[in-house]
Amino acid sequence: MANIVFIATSLDGYIADKHNKVDWLHAIANPDNLDMGFAKHMQSIDALVMGRNTLELVLTLDCDWPYSKPVFVLSNTLKSVPAGYEDKLFLVKGDLKQLTKSLQSQGYKNLYIDGGVTIQNFLKQDLIEEMIITTIPILLGAGIPLFGQLTETLEFRCVDSAVFSNGICQNHFKRQRT
Protein backbone atom coordinates (compact mmCIF):
# COMPACT_ATOMS: atom_id res chain seq x y z
CA MET A 1 0.00 0.00 0.00
CA ALA A 2 1.21 3.50 -0.80
CA ASN A 3 -0.07 6.89 0.24
CA ILE A 4 0.94 9.25 -2.56
CA VAL A 5 0.88 13.03 -2.74
CA PHE A 6 0.36 14.59 -6.18
CA ILE A 7 0.28 18.35 -5.93
CA ALA A 8 1.47 21.60 -7.44
CA THR A 9 3.25 24.35 -5.56
CA SER A 10 4.51 27.79 -6.36
CA LEU A 11 8.27 28.24 -6.59
CA ASP A 12 8.19 29.43 -2.96
CA GLY A 13 6.28 26.35 -1.77
CA TYR A 14 2.65 27.50 -1.55
CA ILE A 15 -0.33 25.41 -2.66
CA ALA A 16 -2.76 28.34 -2.59
CA ASP A 17 -2.32 32.08 -2.44
CA LYS A 18 -3.12 34.22 0.61
CA HIS A 19 -6.80 34.33 -0.45
CA ASN A 20 -6.94 30.51 -0.75
CA LYS A 21 -7.11 30.84 -4.54
CA VAL A 22 -5.35 28.61 -7.05
CA ASP A 23 -5.87 30.55 -10.29
CA TRP A 24 -2.09 31.15 -10.36
CA LEU A 25 -1.76 27.48 -11.35
CA HIS A 26 -2.70 28.60 -14.86
CA ALA A 27 -0.42 31.66 -14.94
CA ILE A 28 2.11 29.80 -17.09
CA ALA A 29 0.82 29.07 -20.58
CA ASN A 30 0.29 25.43 -21.47
CA PRO A 31 0.05 25.49 -25.29
CA ASP A 32 0.65 21.73 -25.53
CA ASN A 33 -2.24 21.00 -23.09
CA LEU A 34 0.04 18.87 -20.93
CA ASP A 35 -1.67 17.15 -18.02
CA MET A 36 1.66 16.98 -16.14
CA GLY A 37 1.16 13.28 -15.43
CA PHE A 38 -2.27 13.62 -13.80
CA ALA A 39 -3.96 10.92 -15.93
CA LYS A 40 -1.09 8.48 -15.31
CA HIS A 41 -1.25 9.24 -11.59
CA MET A 42 -5.02 8.69 -11.48
CA GLN A 43 -4.56 5.30 -13.15
CA SER A 44 -2.08 4.29 -10.45
CA ILE A 45 -4.33 4.99 -7.46
CA ASP A 46 -7.46 3.34 -6.09
CA ALA A 47 -9.02 6.26 -4.20
CA LEU A 48 -8.38 9.77 -2.88
CA VAL A 49 -8.29 11.09 0.65
CA MET A 50 -8.73 14.84 0.94
CA GLY A 51 -9.73 17.35 3.54
CA ARG A 52 -12.92 19.38 3.68
CA ASN A 53 -11.13 22.59 2.64
CA THR A 54 -9.79 20.93 -0.49
CA LEU A 55 -13.21 19.53 -1.33
CA GLU A 56 -14.74 22.99 -0.98
CA LEU A 57 -12.07 24.42 -3.28
CA VAL A 58 -12.55 21.67 -5.90
CA LEU A 59 -16.31 22.28 -5.89
CA THR A 60 -15.72 25.95 -6.81
CA LEU A 61 -13.51 25.17 -9.82
CA ASP A 62 -15.00 25.78 -13.23
CA CYS A 63 -14.65 22.22 -14.48
CA ASP A 64 -16.32 18.84 -14.41
CA TRP A 65 -15.65 16.59 -11.43
CA PRO A 66 -11.94 15.81 -11.97
CA TYR A 67 -11.77 12.43 -10.23
CA SER A 68 -12.68 9.03 -11.62
CA LYS A 69 -11.99 7.21 -8.34
CA PRO A 70 -13.81 7.28 -4.97
CA VAL A 71 -13.01 10.33 -2.84
CA PHE A 72 -12.89 10.01 0.94
CA VAL A 73 -13.29 13.41 2.59
CA LEU A 74 -11.80 13.88 6.05
CA SER A 75 -14.12 16.10 8.07
CA ASN A 76 -15.30 16.45 11.62
CA THR A 77 -17.89 19.06 10.64
CA LEU A 78 -19.56 17.90 7.41
CA LYS A 79 -22.72 15.95 8.15
CA SER A 80 -23.63 15.00 4.60
CA VAL A 81 -22.21 14.87 1.10
CA PRO A 82 -23.14 17.81 -1.15
CA ALA A 83 -26.12 17.07 -3.42
CA GLY A 84 -25.14 15.41 -6.67
CA TYR A 85 -21.96 13.85 -5.28
CA GLU A 86 -23.43 11.00 -3.26
CA ASP A 87 -21.86 8.35 -5.50
CA LYS A 88 -18.46 10.10 -5.63
CA LEU A 89 -17.74 11.29 -2.07
CA PHE A 90 -17.64 9.48 1.25
CA LEU A 91 -17.22 11.25 4.58
CA VAL A 92 -14.63 9.82 6.97
CA LYS A 93 -12.99 10.92 10.20
CA GLY A 94 -10.78 9.60 12.94
CA ASP A 95 -7.24 8.33 13.34
CA LEU A 96 -5.33 8.39 10.05
CA LYS A 97 -3.52 5.10 10.67
CA GLN A 98 -6.81 3.35 11.36
CA LEU A 99 -8.41 5.03 8.35
CA THR A 100 -5.69 3.85 5.98
CA LYS A 101 -5.90 0.32 7.41
CA SER A 102 -9.67 0.37 6.97
CA LEU A 103 -9.42 1.59 3.38
CA GLN A 104 -6.76 -1.02 2.64
CA SER A 105 -9.03 -3.75 3.99
CA GLN A 106 -11.71 -2.49 1.58
CA GLY A 107 -9.33 -2.96 -1.37
CA TYR A 108 -8.02 0.62 -1.68
CA LYS A 109 -4.29 -0.05 -1.73
CA ASN A 110 -2.86 3.12 -3.31
CA LEU A 111 -4.29 6.35 -1.96
CA TYR A 112 -3.90 9.83 -3.44
CA ILE A 113 -3.54 12.17 -0.46
CA ASP A 114 -4.59 15.73 -1.26
CA GLY A 115 -4.95 19.02 0.56
CA GLY A 116 -2.54 21.03 2.67
CA VAL A 117 -3.70 20.14 6.19
CA THR A 118 -4.36 16.52 5.18
CA ILE A 119 -0.89 16.11 3.65
CA GLN A 120 0.71 17.74 6.69
CA ASN A 121 -1.19 15.44 9.06
CA PHE A 122 -0.25 12.34 7.07
CA LEU A 123 3.40 13.47 7.12
CA LYS A 124 3.26 14.09 10.89
CA GLN A 125 2.32 10.42 11.29
CA ASP A 126 4.86 9.28 8.66
CA LEU A 127 2.13 7.92 6.41
CA ILE A 128 3.36 9.24 3.03
CA GLU A 129 5.36 6.91 0.78
CA GLU A 130 5.65 9.07 -2.33
CA MET A 131 5.33 12.72 -3.30
CA ILE A 132 5.00 14.00 -6.84
CA ILE A 133 5.41 17.75 -6.64
CA THR A 134 4.92 19.94 -9.68
CA THR A 135 6.54 23.37 -9.31
CA ILE A 136 4.92 26.29 -11.08
CA PRO A 137 7.68 28.90 -11.60
CA ILE A 138 5.85 31.77 -9.96
CA LEU A 139 6.54 33.44 -6.60
CA LEU A 140 3.41 34.12 -4.53
CA GLY A 141 5.17 35.64 -1.52
CA ALA A 142 2.52 34.34 0.88
CA GLY A 143 -0.23 31.77 1.06
CA ILE A 144 -0.90 28.27 2.28
CA PRO A 145 2.35 26.27 2.50
CA LEU A 146 2.56 22.65 1.43
CA PHE A 147 4.66 21.65 4.42
CA GLY A 148 4.27 22.33 8.11
CA GLN A 149 6.30 21.52 11.18
CA LEU A 150 7.28 17.93 11.92
CA THR A 151 8.39 16.37 15.17
CA GLU A 152 11.01 14.25 13.38
CA THR A 153 12.96 14.34 10.15
CA LEU A 154 11.54 12.36 7.22
CA GLU A 155 13.97 11.41 4.48
CA PHE A 156 12.88 11.16 0.85
CA ARG A 157 14.87 10.49 -2.33
CA CYS A 158 14.20 12.04 -5.71
CA VAL A 159 13.63 9.15 -8.13
CA ASP A 160 12.56 11.14 -11.18
CA SER A 161 12.48 14.72 -12.44
CA ALA A 162 10.90 16.24 -15.51
CA VAL A 163 10.93 19.66 -17.09
CA PHE A 164 7.93 20.33 -19.30
CA SER A 165 7.99 22.40 -22.49
CA ASN A 166 6.46 25.39 -20.68
CA GLY A 167 9.18 25.52 -18.00
CA ILE A 168 7.16 23.83 -15.26
CA CYS A 169 9.08 21.10 -13.47
CA GLN A 170 8.03 18.02 -11.56
CA ASN A 171 9.92 15.95 -9.00
CA HIS A 172 8.98 12.48 -7.79
CA PHE A 173 10.17 11.56 -4.30
CA LYS A 174 10.01 8.23 -2.44
CA ARG A 175 10.24 7.80 1.30
CA GLN A 176 13.53 6.32 2.52
CA ARG A 177 13.18 4.15 5.59
CA THR A 178 16.03 2.64 7.54
N, C-alpha and C positions, 0 to 999 in steps of 0.2 A: 504494500500500500504506500502511496506517496501523496503528500499534501503539497500542492504546487501553486506558487504565486505566478500570475501572469499580469503584469501591470505596466503602465507608462508613468514616467516621472519627468518633471522638468530637469534641466541641467543642474539646478540647485536642489534637487531631491524632493520636490513637492508633487503630490498627486492631485491636488486641487488648489486653486488660487485662494486668496484671503476671503473671497466671497463664496467659497465652496463651489465654484464654477470650473468646468473643464473644457470650455470652448477653445482655450489655448492649445488643446491637443491637435487642432486643425490649423494652427497658425503656419505650419510648414506645408507648402504645397505637396500634393501627392499625385502628380500627373499620371503615374503608372497604376494608380488604384491598388497599391500594395496593401495587403491585409496584415502585414508584419508578423505573419505566422499564426494569426488568430484561429483560422480554420483548422490548421494542423494541431494546434493546442486543444481545440474543442474535441477533435477526434480522439485525442489521447486521454481524455478524462471521462469519468462516469457521472459526475454531479458537481455542483458548485455549492460553496458555503460562503455566504456574504452577510454583512451586517445590515441593519435596518437603514442606516444612513445611505449606504451604497444602493440599496433597493430604491429608496426614495429618489436618489439622483438618476438612476437608470430609468425610472418611470417618467422623468421629465424630459428625457432625450427625445429628439424628433426623429425617431426611427422605429422600425418594427422591433418586437421582442428579440433581443440579440442572442438568446441562448436556446440551444436545441436539447439540452440536458436538464434534469430536475435541479431546481434551485432551492437550497435550504437556507432560510433567512434566520439568523441569530437575532432574537429580540426578546427583551423582558417586558416590553410595553405593547407591542402589537397583539391584538386579540383575534384578528381575522385577516385573511388574505384579501388584498384589494379585488374588487369585482372584476371578473374577466380573466383572472390569473389562477383560479382555483386548481387547474390541472398542471400548472407550471411551478408554483411556489408552495413551500411547506415550512411552517413556522417551527423553530426549534429553540431550545435554551438549555442552559446548564453547563456542566463541566466539559471543557473541550476534549479532554482525553476520552471521557465516556462517550461523548457525541461521535468522535471519529471511530471508536470501537463499534458503536451501534450502527453507524452507516456502513462500516466494513462488513458487519454481519448481515446487512441487507443487500450486499453485493456491490456496493459503491467503493471500489478499491482506490481509484485515483481521483482525488478531490482538488478542484480549482478553488483556491482560497482568495477571496477578493474583498477589498475595502480596507481603509487605513487602520481603524481600530481593530478589526478582525485579524488582519495580518499581524499587527503588533502583539495582540494577545496570543496568537498561535506561536509567534516567535518567543514570547516570554516563557512559554511552556515547552519550547524546543520541539515543536510539532511541524516544522516546515522542512521538507526534503529538497525541494528545488525552487529556484526563483528565476523567472525569465523577466528581465527588466528592460523595457524599451525606453531609451532616453531621447526626449524631444529637445533639440538644441535651442532652448529658450530659457531665459532667467526670469523667474517670477518675483523673486525678492522676498516673498512671504507666502504663506498658505498652509496647507495641511501636509505635514511631512509623511513620507512613507514609513520611516523608522522612528521608533521611540526608544526610551531607555530600557536596558536589559540588566538583569541581575548577574548574568555571566556572559562571557564571550562565546559567540557561536562562529565556528569557522566554516566557510564555504570556499569552493574552488570554481573558477570560471572554466567551463568545459566547452564553450562555444561563444563566438562573437560574430556579429554581422553588421555591416554598414550598408544601409539601403541607398538607392539612387538619389534620394532626396536629402541625404545627410543625416538622417535619423539612424541611431545605432541601437543594437540590442545585445545584451549579455545574458548568457544562461549559466546559472550557478547551481552547484550541487553541494549539499551538506556533507562536510567531512566529519566523521565520527572516529574517535580513537578506541 
